């Protein structure tokens, strides 16, 4: 067998050097690329007059949080731990803090936030428990438009599914619930919070459909929201400046728009590596078992193998799997040169998100992946 392949062209030099030093499974991120993504988001949001908040859950790492604090308008948090993490690095007087936690514990932890505080609510009890200085975001269902009938935790009799988050989808019932929440708000600033659905949108169209549906329900309830938080899932939008500009042009100018990008921040910046533990042929393809696990180390990522194309006549279907006893612990299958991957060879993947860090865990004696940050971050805006 020959040596493992040379580094792919897509691999930054500092990332390649860090991966060479990794003996076990690792998640490696390029901080300079993360900062560049944050700057792109910030510029697109400013140009469209949109308020961009970093989704803290999408990348639980202090260095990334610090970069986000320097680029975006604030943070979206969902737990007391995330509130605490943000409090350590944010300018609490100027950064916006948006809290979405049905337990109410995160809102309580954020009660002393001196700057702008937004608390998402689904019930009158949550409205009454929110800090008195908080603006209130009434959360609407991601299934409001019915575009994704196969997605959601609530299964109805037709076989369709809908989201369990936010006010439910019956128009009349939702309007009445929304009006009741507004009465309970007792004059505090109110807005809407809605995610467009689990199927990622590629343009402004999906977000705009969801926004109009939410605003129509509010209109039916006799409510004029001062802001609309369209949540996250912006990673599949190819042209973010255009999408935000289109949303801003189509929605009322007096309505503040907020977004919560998360996964997009790590686009092109995340890599993973693991060494081959076992190499053997199957009946119709090659198998490589790695020390890197899809189920433990790469949750909410779609890894891509970083390797040169195989030489003519040398490519074979090769299945890359993780080391756990879970049958579906599979990273993927690619046509490559199996001879590049003998036992001990380092295998490198791209397209790794910050959520891999959030979910990173061990199982059955397999350790969590090491998390490595590399790259100098320019400070000039």
N, C-alpha and C positions, 0 to 999 in steps of 0.2 A: 504494500500500500504506500501511496505517496503522502507527502506532508499535507496538512490542511491548506485550504486555498488562501491566496493573499487577501488582505483587507479589501472590502468592497469600496468603490469610489465614494459611496454615500457615507462612509464612516469618517467623521472628523479625526484629525491626527491625535488630539488629546484623548478622545474617546477610545481610539484603538490602543493607545498606550495603557490606559486604565484597564481595558479588557484583558490585555496581555498579563496584567498583574493579578487577575482574579483567579483564584484556585477553585472556588465554588460558584454556585449560582449567584448572579449579580444583576441588578438594575442600574444602568449607567445613564446619567442625564447631562446634557450640555447646557450649562447655565446661560451662556451667551445666546444660544438659540432660543431659550425660554424667554429671556429678556426681550429679544427681537420680536417674538410673538406678542408679548404683552404690549410692546410699543405699537405694533400694527393694530391691535385691538383698540388701544387708547386713541390713536389718531383717527381711526374709523368712527369711533363713538363721538369724539369731539366734533368731527366734521358734520355729523348728522344730528348733533345736539341730543345725544343719547347718554344716559348714565350707566357706565359699565362697572359692575361689581365682580370681584373674583370669587368663584365658588371654592371655598376653602376645602371642602370635602374632596375636591378633585385632585389635590396634591398636598398632602399633609407633611410639609417640610418647611422648616423655618427660613431657609435661604430663598425658597420660592415665594413664601409669604412676604418677605422683605422686598423682593423685586416687585411683586404686585402692589405693595403699599406705595412704591415710588412711581407707579405708572397709572393705576386705575383709581376710580373715585371712592372705592370702599370694598366691602366684603359681604358675601352671603354665607351665613353660618347656620348650622343645624344641631348643635349640641353645646353643652357648657364647656366641653374641652376645646371646641373650636373658638368659642368666645374668649377663653383664656389665652389661646395661642395668638389671636389677633390683638388682644390687649397688650401683649408684650412688644409688638412692633408697629402698631398703627398710631397715627396722629388722631387721637380720639376726638379732638375738637373739630377736625375737618373731614375725616373719613366717614362715609355713610356705613352703617351696620344694619343689614337686613337679616332678620331671624325667622326661620321656618322650622319649627319643632313642635309637633303636636303634643308632646308631653308638657310643654310650658317651662321646662327647666332652663332651656337656653335663654328664653326671654327674661326669666328671673335673674340669671347670671349677668345679663346685659343691662340690668336696671340702672346701673350707675353710669352708663355710657353718656358722656356729656354732649356729644354731637348729635347728628341726625340718626334716629333709631326708627326702623320699620319692623313691625311684628306681623307676621302672617297669621290669620285666624280663620277657623272653620266653624266655630261655635260661639254662642254668647258668653259662655264661661271663659273662653280664651280672650275675648274682647275685654271682659271685666277684669281679668287677671293681668293684662298687659300693662307695663309701666305707663303712668299717666302722661308722660311727655312723648310717648311713642306714636308715630303714625301707624295706621292699621291697614294691612293689605288683606282683603278678603280673597281667600284662595278658591279658584274655580277648577273644575275637573279638566284634566287633559283630554278626556273623552267627549268634551262638549260638542265637538263637530261630528263625531262618529266616523272619523276617517280611518281609525286604526282598530277595527272591531275584533281583531285577534289578540289585542294587547290589553292586559289589566288583570287585577286579582279578583274582580267581581265577575262571576260567570252567571249569565242569565239563561233562561230556558231555551233560547234559540241557539245556544252554542257560542254566541258572541260574548266578548269580554269588555269590561270598561274599568277605568282607573278607580282605585279606592281613595285617592287623594282629592281633596277639595269638595265643594258642594256638589251634590249629585246632578245628573244631567236632565231630569224632567224640567222643561222650561218654566212651567207655572210654579212648581214647588221650589225651584232654585231662586226664582224672582222673589217669592215670599220670604225665603230664608235670608236672601241678601238684604231685603228691606228691614228684617228684624235685626240683622247685624248692624246696619247703619243706625238704627234707633239706639241700639246699645252703645254705639260709639260716642253718643252724646256730644256731638259737635267737633270731635277730634278729626284731623285730616284722614281721609280714607282713599284707598285705591284698590286695584285688583292685582292678583298674582296668579298667573296661569302658565303652565308648560304646554307646548304645542303637541306633545305626544311622544311615544317611544320610538317611532320611526323617524329617523333624522331627516330634516328638511335640507334641500340643497340650494334653496333660494329664499327670497322673502315671502313667497306665495303661501307656504304652510303657516308661517308665523302670522301673516296678515289675516288668513282665514280664521285662525284661533282668536286673534285680537278682536276682530269684528264680531265674532260669536259672543265673546265675553262682554263686550260693550253693549251688544244688543240685549243681553240679559239684564245688565245694569240699567239700561234705559227702561226696560219693562218694570223694573223695581223702583223707578223714579229716582235713580241715583246718578250723579255726575262725578265719577272718580277724578281725583287730581293726578293720579299716576297709574301706569300699567306696567307691571313687571312681567316680562315675557320669558323669564327663566333662562335655562341653559340649552344645551344641544345645538351649539353653533358650529361644531367642528366640521360638519359636512357642507357648509356654505362656502362655495369656491371664492366668491367675491363679496367679502364682508362689507366693505365700504358701500358698494352698490346696494346690497340688501338692506342695510340700515338706512341709507338715504331714501330708498323706496318706501320703507315703513314710515319714516318720518313724514314723507310727502303725502301718504295716503291716510294718516290718522290725524285727529284734531290737533292743531298746533298748541293748544293750551294743555294738552295731556302730556305729562312727562313720561318718557319711555325709559325703562330700566332693563338691562340684560345681565345674565349671570354666566359668562363664559367660564369654562373649566377645562374640559378635555382639549380644546383648541390650543391652550397655552403650551402644551407639550408637543405639539405637532412638529415632527422632524427632529425632535430633541431627545427622544427616549429610545434606549437600546437595552437589550438583555443578552446575557451569555450564560452558557453552561457547557460543561465538558461531556463528551460521549462516555457513558458508563458501559454500554453494551452495543455491539454491532453484529447483526446476523441477518441472513436472508429469510424472507417469507416466500410462499409459493409464487407470488406474482409481483413482489416489490422488496426493497431493502427496508430494514428496520434499524433505527438508531434510538436508543434510550438514553436520555440526557439526565444530568443532575439538576436541570432546570425544569420546573413543573408549571404546566399551564394553569392548573386549578389552584395551586398555592401561590404562585409568583406573578401570574400574568392575567389576573381577572380584569375584565372590561378592556382588554387589549386584543387587537387582531394582529398577531405577530407576522412579520414577513421575513423570510430567510434572506440574509445578506451574504451573497456569494456570487462569483462570476458565473456567467452562463456556461453550461457544460460544453465540452468540445464535441464536435460532430461524432456520433457513434458511441459516446461515453456516458450519455445521460440515462439515468434510470429513476423510476419512481421511488422515492425514499420517504418513509414515514418517520417523523420525529415525534417521540413521545416522552412524557415525563416519567419519573421514577416511582410514583405512588402506585398503590394497588387499585386505584380507580380506573376502570376500563376506558373512560372518556378523557383521561389526562393526556391529551394529544395536542401538540403545538401546531401541527399541520403536515401537509404532504407536498413535496416539490420534486420536480425533475432536476436532478443534480448528479454530480459524480460521487458515488458512494465511497470511492477510494480516498476522497478528501477527508472522510470522517471516520478514521480508525478510533479505537478506544483511547481516550485521553485528549482527542482533538477538541479545540474550542469551537463552538458553534454560536454564531452571532445573529441576532434578530433585531429588526427595526420596528417602527410603528408602535412603540410602547408608550402607554399613557401614564399620567400621574396617578390614576386610579390603581395601577399596579402597586404603587407604594402604599396606598390606603388599604388594600386588601392583603398585602404581603403577609404570609403566614407559613408556619411549619406544619408538618403532618407525619405521624408515625415515625418520628426520629429525623425526618428531613427538615433542615433548618430553614427559616425565612431567608430570602435572598438578601445579600448585602446591597445597600443603597449607596451609590457613589455619585458625587457631583463633581463635574469638571468644567473648566472653561472660565476665562476671565470675562467679567461683565463690564462693558463700558458704561460709565455713569452719565455721559452727556445725553440729553434728550434730543 
